[in-house]
């Protein structure tokens, strides 16, 4: 998945470069430097597309969990989870408040400070059967509360001029936990949207920037960019999802035809 996703954006970026009449050789030299490769290997930062850090982080987390399971010391990761989350906050969103300076966000937006903690949280939710034990009404209230506190955190930091680049607030983790558990408790596993989500969510995340760029260029040439900005997120989401559903259907048809032969 990591190789496929990065290959897609390598081809896409070269295609964009050709359209813009940029130097392809210069682009290739720029992305394949020792520094960019080191960032990719150590901090999951892809030189081809920033959002692809997530895939490298997942891969690293799975390898770490596999090794930890072999030595039967999974609890070590659980104990490290709050420490790593605090590190993300201290050196990320609250770095301007605490240190009066920002650190490169890739130092915390990686497998270590994001991947491992959230993987462990998800694992604990499953192990402790939180979706069975937690009350739905209380979850609804908590979702509202943590949404408000997240917005309040942002408002305070922006007002004080201390809103660092990272998007992980103190309330974000608690909001995410409540949303995860509430979704599991709602028992949507067999419904159409859940099926589409399971099949398309990863690729939806991977390729949506391609549609963002394509629509941005198209609307700019048509002179409707200011109007498009108001509906850009939903248009991008719907277009990407429609594309993926069509591709899934075509893939299914091809598989069926091959089986018949």
C-alpha positions in Angstrom: 0.0 0.0 0.0 2.8 2.4 0.9 4.6 1.7 -2.4 1.4 1.9 -4.5 0.3 5.2 -2.9 3.7 6.9 -3.3 3.9 5.6 -6.9 0.6 7.1 -7.8 1.6 10.5 -6.4 5.0 10.3 -8.1 3.2 9.8 -11.5 0.7 12.5 -10.6 3.3 15.1 -9.6 5.3 14.4 -12.8 2.1 14.8 -14.9 1.4 18.1 -13.1 5.0 19.2 -13.8 4.6 18.5 -17.5 1.4 20.5 -17.6 3.1 23.4 -15.8 6.2 22.9 -18.0 8.4 22.5 -15.0 11.7 20.6 -15.1 11.1 16.9 -14.3 14.8 16.3 -13.6 14.8 19.2 -11.0 11.7 17.7 -9.4 13.2 14.2 -9.2 16.5 15.6 -7.7 14.5 17.6 -5.2 12.5 14.7 -3.8 15.2 12.0 -3.8 17.7 13.8 -1.5 19.4 12.2 1.5 17.5 14.5 3.8 14.0 13.7 2.3 14.8 9.9 2.3 15.9 10.2 6.0 12.7 12.0 6.9 10.7 9.3 5.1 12.4 6.4 6.8 12.6 7.9 10.3 9.5 10.2 10.5 7.2 8.8 7.8 7.3 12.1 5.9 6.7 11.3 2.2 8.4 13.7 -0.2 5.7 13.0 -2.7 2.6 14.0 -0.7 2.5 15.1 2.9 -0.6 13.2 3.9 1.0 9.8 3.0 2.9 9.9 6.3 -0.1 8.0 7.7 0.6 4.9 5.6 4.2 4.7 6.7 3.2 5.2 10.3 0.7 2.4 10.1 3.3 0.1 8.7 5.8 0.9 11.4 3.2 0.5 14.2 2.2 -2.9 12.9 5.9 -4.0 12.9 6.4 -2.7 16.4 3.2 -4.4 17.7 4.3 -7.6 16.1 7.7 -7.4 17.8 6.1 -6.4 21.2 3.7 -9.4 21.0 6.5 -11.8 20.4 8.2 -10.7 23.6 4.8 -10.6 25.4 5.2 -7.0 26.6 2.2 -5.2 25.0 1.5 -3.4 28.3 4.7 -1.3 27.7 3.0 0.3 24.7 -0.2 1.0 26.8 1.9 2.7 29.5 3.7 4.7 26.9 0.5 5.9 25.3 -0.3 8.9 27.6 3.4 9.9 27.6 3.5 10.0 23.8 0.2 11.9 23.5 1.5 14.5 26.0 4.7 14.7 23.9 2.6 15.4 20.8 0.8 18.3 22.7 3.9 19.7 24.3 6.0 19.8 21.1 3.1 20.3 18.8 0.0 22.3 19.4 1.1 23.9 22.7 4.8 24.4 21.8 4.3 28.2 21.3 2.6 28.4 24.7 5.3 26.3 26.6 8.5 27.0 24.7 7.6 30.2 22.8 8.6 28.5 19.6 7.4 25.9 17.1 9.1 22.7 16.3 8.8 20.9 12.9 5.5 19.2 13.1 6.9 16.0 11.6 8.8 15.4 14.9 5.4 14.5 16.5 3.2 13.7 13.5 4.5 10.2 13.0 4.3 6.5 14.0 5.7 7.3 17.5 3.5 10.2 18.8 0.4 9.5 16.8 0.5 6.0 15.4 1.3 4.0 18.5 -1.0 5.9 21.0 -4.1 5.7 18.8 -3.5 2.1 17.8 -3.3 1.3 21.5 -6.4 3.3 22.3 -8.3 1.4 19.6 -7.0 -1.9 20.9 -8.0 -1.1 24.5 -11.5 -0.1 23.3 -11.8 -3.6 21.7 -10.3 -5.5 24.6 -12.4 -3.7 27.3 -15.5 -3.9 25.2 -16.2 -0.3 25.8 -19.0 -0.2 23.1 -21.0 -2.7 25.2 -20.3 -1.1 28.6 -20.6 2.6 27.9 -23.9 4.4 28.0 -25.0 5.9 24.6 -26.6 9.0 26.1 -23.5 9.8 28.1 -21.4 9.3 25.0 -23.6 11.8 23.1 -23.2 14.4 25.9 -19.4 13.8 26.0 -19.1 14.2 22.2 -20.8 17.6 22.4 -18.7 18.6 25.4 -15.4 17.7 23.9 -16.4 19.3 20.6 -17.0 22.5 22.4 -13.8 22.3 24.4 -11.8 21.6 21.3 -13.2 24.7 19.6 -12.6 26.7 22.8 -9.0 25.6 22.9 -8.6 26.7 19.3 -10.3 30.0 20.0 -8.1 30.8 23.0 -4.8 29.8 21.3 -5.7 31.8 18.1 -6.7 34.8 20.2 -3.4 34.7 22.1 -1.4 34.2 18.8 -0.2 30.9 20.1 -1.9 28.5 17.8 0.9 26.2 16.5 0.7 24.2 13.3 -0.4 20.9 14.7 -4.2 20.1 14.8 -4.2 17.9 17.9 -5.7 19.7 20.8 -5.9 18.4 24.4 -9.6 17.5 23.9 -9.0 15.8 20.5 -8.1 12.4 22.0 -11.1 12.3 24.3 -13.4 13.4 21.4 -11.9 10.7 19.2 -12.4 8.0 21.8 -16.1 9.0 22.3 -16.7 9.0 18.6 -15.0 5.6 18.1 -17.0 4.0 20.9 -20.3 5.6 19.8 -19.8 4.4 16.2 -19.2 0.9 17.4 -22.2 1.0 19.8 -24.4 2.2 17.0 -24.0 -1.2 15.3 -23.7 0.1 11.7 -21.5 -2.8 10.6 -24.0 -4.3 8.0 -25.3 -1.1 6.5 -24.4 0.2 3.1 -22.4 3.2 4.3 -20.3 1.0 6.6 -19.6 -1.4 3.8 -18.5 1.4 1.5 -16.4 2.8 4.3 -14.6 -0.5 4.9 -13.9 -0.9 1.2 -13.1 2.7 0.2 -12.0 4.7 3.3 -8.2 4.1 2.9 -8.1 4.9 -0.8 -10.4 7.9 -0.1 -7.8 9.3 2.2 -5.0 8.5 -0.2 -6.3 10.0 -3.5 -8.5 12.8 -2.4 -5.7 15.4 -2.8 -5.6 14.6 -6.5 -9.2 15.7 -6.8 -8.6 18.8 -4.7 -5.8 19.8 -7.1 -7.8 18.9 -10.2 -10.9 20.8 -9.1 -8.8 23.8 -7.9 -7.2 24.1 -11.4 -10.5 23.6 -13.2 -12.5 26.1 -11.2 -9.7 28.6 -11.4 -9.8 28.5 -15.2 -13.6 28.7 -15.2 -13.5 31.7 -12.9 -15.7 30.1 -10.2 -13.0 29.4 -7.6 -14.5 31.8 -5.0 -17.9 30.0 -5.3 -16.2 26.6 -5.3 -14.4 27.2 -2.0 -17.8 27.2 -0.2 -18.5 23.6 -1.3 -15.0 22.3 -1.9 -14.9 19.7 0.9 -18.2 18.0 0.1 -17.6 18.1 -3.7 -14.1 16.6 -3.2 -15.5 13.9 -0.9 -18.4 12.9 -3.2 -16.3 12.9 -6.3 -13.5 10.8 -4.8 -16.0 8.4 -3.3 -17.9 8.1 -6.6 -14.7 7.4 -8.4 -13.7 4.7 -5.9 -17.2 3.0 -6.0 -17.0 2.9 -9.8 -13.5 1.4 -9.7 -14.7 -1.2 -7.2 -17.6 -2.2 -9.4 -15.3 -2.4 -12.5 -12.9 -4.6 -10.5 -15.7 -6.9 -9.4 -16.9 -7.2 -13.0 -13.4 -8.0 -14.2 -13.0 -10.7 -11.5 -16.3 -12.3 -12.4 -15.5 -12.3 -16.1 -12.1 -13.9 -15.4 -13.7 -16.6 -13.2 -16.2 -17.4 -16.0 -13.4 -17.9 -18.5 
